[in-house]
Amino acid sequence: MDFEDTKEEAEFRASVRRWLEANASKEVDDAADVLGERGGRDWMKAQRDWQAKKAEAGYARITWPKELGGLGGNAIQQVIFNQEESKLGLGGNSPFAIGLGMCIPTLMAYCAKEVLSRYVKPALYGEEIWCQLFSEPAGGSDVAGLRTRAERQGDDWIVNGQKIWTTGAQFSDYGLLLTRTDANAPKHKGLTMFYLSMKSPGVDVRPIKQASGASGFNEVFFTDVRIPDAQRVGEVGQGWQVALTTLMHERLAVGGGQGGSCWRWRVSWNSRTVPQSGTRACASGLPTGTCARPV
Ligand SMILES: Cc1cc2nc3c(=O)[nH]c(=O)nc-3n(C[C@H](O)[C@H](O)[C@H](O)COP(=O)(O)OP(=O)(O)OC[C@H]3O[C@@H](n4cnc5c(N)ncnc54)[C@H](O)[C@@H]3O)c2cc1C
């Protein structure tokens, strides 16, 4: 198999290099935040500025159609951009990865144009951050067994329950939330997906302190959280199918989208003098050396 660039890919790579040389900020230091704290105001501002620059040039999401702020390009072009970006030490620890890689593509698949025109651009430009609220203490690998319930009340749903391992919830503006809406249906059929503001009354985000000292993940508690039915993603009872859409995008985002930033981070991490257990989260938020996570 030939892994070299085709002529067109080589031209695209050269144009990306030219753009990066002219625009890449020296201020964005991914390595400064490899443990996933991500909360530092300067670090976040630098990430947001860099994201906005990429979005302006169409490089924030190369495969998205131009009308949604992408470049209308292909997956190989995205990998090429990621490779070139990661050579500069950029792009590997993005707080926007879950929103752009998983949540927004799910909205694109199930939501109306008005929803997309409200949420896509702010996410693309790094103005709004999204998280994925699927896993629960008793519903990890068996995510369809989750217990967070949503009960219909007029035009709203009232949500009670708990999520765990929610990457970046502490700095997220919005979340994609999988709930149980029918306790009597077979478990895969009683689920419904919503999106919600993480600032909604009754949402309580508690960072999990890892052995490393960082808090890449959170517990998120929901107490009588009110979500308008208009924020439902897909049909009532269709949540499992919607979740699979998210997870398919996650595979692509995690498996194909890093473009070399994982190995780059590992090299920088392994060159440090502190002892390594080999299980720390990598720059992309993944366990070192795996580039895939259990779902
Ligand atoms: C880096 C990272 C980031 C994450 N970010 C998020 C996020 O943003 N949002 C989110 O919702 N979730 C997130 N998760 C959670 C993740 O997607 C999984 O849901 C979770 O890690 C698995 O659940 P658990 O930890 O409860 O493990 P369990 O489900 O308890 O599994 C423990 C072990 O038992 C094994 N096991 C489970 N069931 C079986 C079975 N039937 N037969 C044989 N073996 C079995 C598993 O393979 C595993 O080895 C993240 C996880 C990681 C590692």
The ligand as a Gaussian input file, in Angstrom:
#p B3LYP/6-31G(d) Opt

LIG

0 1
 C      -10.548000       9.129000      28.316000
 C      -12.003000       8.871000      28.527000
 C      -12.908000       9.898000      28.309000
 C      -14.264000       9.664000      28.514000
 N      -15.137000      10.694000      28.291000
 C      -16.470000      10.456000      28.416000
 C      -17.392000      11.518000      28.122000
 O      -17.026000      12.659000      27.800000
 N      -18.713000      11.243000      28.253000
 C      -19.180000      10.017000      28.620000
 O      -20.394000       9.836000      28.663000
 N      -18.319000       8.985000      28.910000
 C      -16.984000       9.186000      28.821000
 N      -16.102000       8.165000      29.108000
 C      -16.624000       6.885000      29.607000
 C      -16.477000       5.712000      28.597000
 O      -16.949000       6.028000      27.350000
 C      -17.126000       4.427000      29.106000
 O      -18.505000       4.537000      29.253000
 C      -16.617000       4.002000      30.403000
 O      -15.237000       4.201000      30.470000
 C      -16.901000       2.523000      30.600000
 O      -17.661000       2.392000      31.735000
 P      -17.077000       1.974000      33.177000
 O      -15.854000       2.804000      33.435000
 O      -18.216000       2.044000      34.125000
 O      -16.587000       0.494000      32.992000
 P      -17.466000      -0.849000      33.126000
 O      -18.633000      -0.786000      32.206000
 O      -17.747000      -1.107000      34.582000
 O      -16.430000      -1.907000      32.600000
 C      -15.322000      -2.316000      33.412000
 C      -14.620000      -3.469000      32.729000
 O      -15.518000      -4.589000      32.535000
 C      -15.533000      -4.954000      31.157000
 N      -16.894000      -5.339000      30.806000
 C      -17.995000      -4.589000      30.888000
 N      -19.071000      -5.291000      30.486000
 C      -18.628000      -6.515000      30.139000
 C      -19.273000      -7.683000      29.650000
 N      -20.586000      -7.747000      29.453000
 N      -18.508000      -8.772000      29.410000
 C      -17.173000      -8.729000      29.607000
 N      -16.511000      -7.644000      30.081000
 C      -17.238000      -6.553000      30.334000
 C      -15.105000      -3.710000      30.406000
 O      -14.530000      -4.047000      29.142000
 C      -14.066000      -3.122000      31.344000
 O      -12.813000      -3.758000      31.192000
 C      -14.727000       8.376000      28.951000
 C      -13.807000       7.364000      29.180000
 C      -12.455000       7.605000      28.980000
 C      -11.502000       6.476000      29.266000

